[in-house]
Amino acid sequence: MEKDRHDEAREALRLLHGNGHNEDYLELEYREIHDTIVAEKQVSVRSWSGMVSKPAWRRRLALGMGIQAFGQLSGINVVNYYGVPIYKLLGIDTRTSLMIIGISGSLSIVYCALGLYFLERVGRIKPMIFSAIGCALTLLVNAILSQYYVTGANSENPNGNALRAMVAMNLVFSFFFTFTGIITWVYPAEIFPVEIRARGNSLSTLMNWCLGLVIGQISPLALDAVGFRYFYAFFVFNLCAAICYIFLFPE
């Protein structure tokens, strides 16, 4: 529709939910989408430099990119991408590691369903504070347990209870990350006005994927070099995120 390919847009709507008897409904939906896009084009900023032309827009851009950055700095992709190497550090075989990762992924579906249910009831920022602090504490517990009871220099005979607690903490971490995982995508779309919404969301998403690439590349090296002490860095990042949410991010 944005490229003025109107016939293809109509065909896409028909393929999406046409049943041969709802042509009036399809035409009404097409007209609504068309009018919305025309209205947005009339007011939207047409250059990237325009994104920073107003102080209010600069602040919104910083908030949008910031919340996406904190989502990556929570440590979620270290846990998700490198679950098998992480559990290998704990002496857990690949089959069991994959089983734990599968259970965590299944639970995430339940967590997200509950998170979406409560999203409109508790707002945006309070859940983000709760999420960041929870993620920070679970990573801190894992780092301490690893250092002193499981893989550290003073733990030649790993404590079985500590090992099980570390696995449990990864599942608890996924629970706490739920609101961050949802709201980092919701919040930018809500704070940008129509004039800069598309470009603002683009830049926010760019921040997400750029940081994700960096963390994805350095994490195997960090895990090999310092093991679970790597989690201390994400503990600090999450605390910084919580502080920023409290003082800088409006509801």
C-alpha positions as CSV (number, residue, x, y, z in Angstrom):
1,M,0.0,0.0,0.0
2,E,2.8,2.4,0.9
3,K,4.3,1.8,-2.6
4,D,1.1,2.5,-4.3
5,R,0.6,-1.1,-5.4
6,H,-3.1,-1.0,-4.7
7,D,-4.2,-4.0,-6.7
8,E,-1.6,-6.2,-4.9
9,A,-2.8,-4.8,-1.6
10,R,-6.4,-5.8,-2.4
11,E,-5.3,-9.2,-3.4
12,A,-3.3,-9.6,-0.2
13,L,-6.3,-8.8,1.9
14,R,-8.5,-11.2,-0.1
15,L,-5.9,-14.0,0.4
16,L,-5.7,-13.2,4.1
17,H,-9.3,-13.5,5.1
18,G,-11.6,-13.3,2.0
19,N,-14.3,-16.0,1.8
20,G,-16.1,-15.0,-1.4
21,H,-18.9,-13.4,0.5
22,N,-17.3,-10.5,2.4
23,E,-16.3,-8.1,-0.4
24,D,-17.8,-5.1,1.3
25,Y,-15.8,-5.8,4.5
26,L,-12.6,-6.3,2.5
27,E,-13.2,-3.0,0.7
28,L,-13.8,-1.2,3.9
29,E,-10.6,-2.6,5.4
30,Y,-8.7,-1.6,2.3
31,R,-10.1,1.9,2.5
32,E,-9.2,2.2,6.2
33,I,-5.6,1.2,5.6
34,H,-5.3,3.4,2.6
35,D,-6.6,6.5,4.4
36,T,-4.4,5.9,7.4
37,I,-1.2,5.6,5.2
38,V,-2.2,8.7,3.3
39,A,-2.7,10.7,6.5
40,E,0.7,9.4,7.9
41,K,2.5,10.4,4.7
42,Q,1.2,13.9,5.0
43,V,2.7,14.5,8.4
44,S,5.7,12.1,8.6
45,V,9.3,13.3,8.7
46,R,10.9,12.5,5.4
47,S,14.6,12.6,6.5
48,W,16.6,10.8,9.1
49,S,18.0,14.1,10.3
50,G,14.5,15.2,11.1
51,M,14.4,12.7,13.9
52,V,16.6,14.9,16.0
53,S,15.2,18.3,15.0
54,K,13.1,18.7,18.1
55,P,14.1,18.2,21.7
56,A,11.0,16.1,22.5
57,W,11.7,13.8,19.6
58,R,15.4,13.4,20.6
59,R,14.2,12.3,24.1
60,R,11.7,9.9,22.7
61,L,14.4,8.4,20.4
62,A,16.8,8.0,23.3
63,L,14.0,6.3,25.3
64,G,13.1,4.0,22.5
65,M,16.7,3.0,21.7
66,G,17.5,2.8,25.4
67,I,14.8,0.4,26.3
68,Q,15.8,-1.9,23.4
69,A,19.4,-1.7,24.5
70,F,18.5,-2.7,28.1
71,G,16.6,-5.6,26.7
72,Q,19.7,-7.0,25.2
73,L,21.9,-6.1,28.2
74,S,19.6,-8.1,30.4
75,G,21.6,-11.2,29.4
76,I,18.7,-13.1,27.9
77,N,20.5,-13.9,24.7
78,V,23.5,-15.3,26.5
79,V,21.2,-17.7,28.3
80,N,19.2,-18.5,25.2
81,Y,21.9,-18.7,22.6
82,Y,24.6,-20.5,24.7
83,G,22.5,-22.7,26.9
84,V,24.4,-25.9,26.0
85,P,27.9,-24.3,26.6
86,I,26.7,-22.8,29.9
87,Y,25.3,-26.2,31.1
88,K,28.5,-27.8,29.9
89,L,30.4,-25.6,32.3
90,L,28.3,-27.2,35.0
91,G,29.1,-30.7,33.8
92,I,25.6,-31.3,32.4
93,D,25.5,-33.4,29.2
94,T,24.1,-32.1,25.9
95,R,20.9,-34.2,26.0
96,T,20.0,-33.0,29.4
97,S,20.9,-29.4,28.5
98,L,18.6,-29.5,25.5
99,M,15.8,-30.9,27.7
100,I,16.3,-28.0,30.2
101,I,16.3,-25.5,27.3
102,G,13.1,-27.0,25.9
103,I,11.4,-26.8,29.3
104,S,12.4,-23.2,29.7
105,G,11.1,-22.4,26.2
106,S,7.8,-24.0,26.9
107,L,7.4,-22.1,30.2
108,S,8.2,-18.9,28.3
109,I,5.0,-19.3,26.4
110,V,3.0,-19.5,29.6
111,Y,4.9,-16.5,31.0
112,C,4.3,-14.4,28.0
113,A,0.6,-15.2,28.0
114,L,0.4,-14.1,31.6
115,G,2.5,-11.0,30.9
116,L,0.2,-9.9,28.1
117,Y,-2.8,-10.3,30.4
118,F,-1.3,-8.1,33.1
119,L,0.3,-5.6,30.7
120,E,-2.7,-3.2,30.5
121,R,-3.4,-3.6,34.2
122,V,-0.1,-2.6,35.7
123,G,1.4,-0.3,33.1
124,R,4.8,-0.3,31.5
125,I,7.5,1.0,33.8
126,K,6.7,-0.7,37.1
127,P,6.9,-4.2,35.4
128,M,10.2,-3.2,33.7
129,I,11.7,-2.2,37.1
130,F,10.4,-5.5,38.6
131,S,11.8,-7.4,35.6
132,A,15.3,-5.8,35.6
133,I,15.8,-6.3,39.4
134,G,14.6,-9.9,39.1
135,C,17.0,-10.6,36.2
136,A,19.8,-9.0,38.1
137,L,19.3,-11.0,41.3
138,T,19.0,-14.3,39.5
139,L,22.2,-13.7,37.6
140,L,24.0,-12.7,40.8
141,V,22.9,-15.9,42.5
142,N,24.1,-18.0,39.6
143,A,27.5,-16.2,39.5
144,I,28.0,-16.6,43.3
145,L,26.9,-20.3,43.3
146,S,29.2,-21.1,40.4
147,Q,32.2,-19.3,41.9
148,Y,32.0,-20.8,45.4
149,Y,30.1,-24.1,45.1
150,V,30.2,-25.5,41.6
151,T,33.0,-24.5,39.2
152,G,35.2,-22.2,41.2
153,A,38.8,-22.9,42.3
154,N,37.5,-23.7,45.8
155,S,34.9,-26.2,44.6
156,E,36.7,-29.3,43.5
157,N,33.7,-31.3,44.6
158,P,30.7,-29.5,43.2
159,N,27.7,-29.1,45.6
160,G,24.8,-31.0,44.0
161,N,22.2,-28.7,45.6
162,A,24.0,-25.6,44.3
163,L,24.1,-27.2,40.8
164,R,20.4,-27.7,40.9
165,A,19.8,-24.2,42.2
166,M,21.8,-22.8,39.2
167,V,19.6,-24.6,36.8
168,A,16.5,-23.4,38.6
169,M,17.8,-19.8,38.5
170,N,17.9,-20.0,34.7
171,L,14.3,-20.9,34.7
172,V,13.5,-18.1,37.2
173,F,15.5,-15.7,35.1
174,S,13.2,-16.5,32.1
175,F,10.2,-15.7,34.2
176,F,11.6,-12.3,35.3
177,F,12.6,-11.4,31.7
178,T,9.0,-11.8,30.5
179,F,8.0,-8.1,31.0
180,T,11.2,-6.9,29.4
181,G,10.7,-9.2,26.4
182,I,7.2,-7.8,25.8
183,I,7.6,-4.2,26.7
184,T,10.8,-3.5,24.9
185,W,8.8,-3.9,21.7
186,V,5.6,-2.2,22.9
187,Y,7.0,0.9,24.5
188,P,8.8,2.4,21.4
189,A,5.7,2.0,19.3
190,E,3.7,3.9,21.9
191,I,6.0,6.8,22.6
192,F,6.8,8.0,19.0
193,P,4.3,10.4,17.5
194,V,2.9,9.6,14.0
195,E,5.5,12.0,12.3
196,I,8.5,9.8,13.4
197,R,6.9,6.5,14.4
198,A,8.3,4.4,11.5
199,R,11.8,5.8,11.6
200,G,11.9,5.8,15.4
201,N,10.9,2.2,15.6
202,S,13.5,1.4,12.9
203,L,16.3,3.0,14.9
204,S,15.1,1.4,18.1
205,T,15.1,-2.0,16.5
206,L,18.5,-1.4,15.0
207,M,19.9,-0.8,18.5
208,N,18.4,-4.1,19.6
209,W,20.0,-6.1,16.8
210,C,23.3,-4.4,16.8
211,L,23.8,-5.0,20.5
212,G,22.5,-8.6,20.1
213,L,25.2,-9.1,17.4
214,V,27.9,-7.8,19.7
215,I,26.8,-9.8,22.7
216,G,26.4,-12.9,20.5
217,Q,30.0,-12.6,19.3
218,I,31.7,-11.9,22.6
219,S,29.8,-14.2,24.9
220,P,31.5,-17.5,23.9
221,L,34.9,-15.9,24.5
222,A,33.8,-14.5,27.8
223,L,32.3,-17.8,29.0
224,D,35.5,-19.6,28.1
225,A,37.7,-17.0,29.8
226,V,35.8,-16.3,33.0
227,G,32.9,-18.7,33.1
228,F,29.9,-17.6,35.2
229,R,31.7,-14.5,36.4
230,Y,30.6,-13.1,33.1
231,F,27.1,-12.8,34.6
232,Y,28.4,-10.2,37.1
233,A,28.5,-7.8,34.1
234,F,24.8,-8.4,33.3
235,F,23.9,-8.0,37.0
236,V,25.3,-4.5,36.8
237,F,23.6,-3.8,33.5
238,N,20.2,-4.8,34.9
239,L,20.7,-2.6,38.0
240,C,21.6,0.3,35.7
241,A,18.4,-0.4,33.7
242,A,16.2,-0.4,36.8
243,I,17.7,2.9,38.0
244,C,17.1,4.4,34.5
245,Y,13.5,3.1,34.5
246,I,12.8,4.7,37.8
247,F,14.2,8.2,37.1
248,L,14.2,8.6,33.3
249,F,11.4,6.6,31.7
250,P,7.9,8.0,31.9
251,E,4.9,5.7,32.1
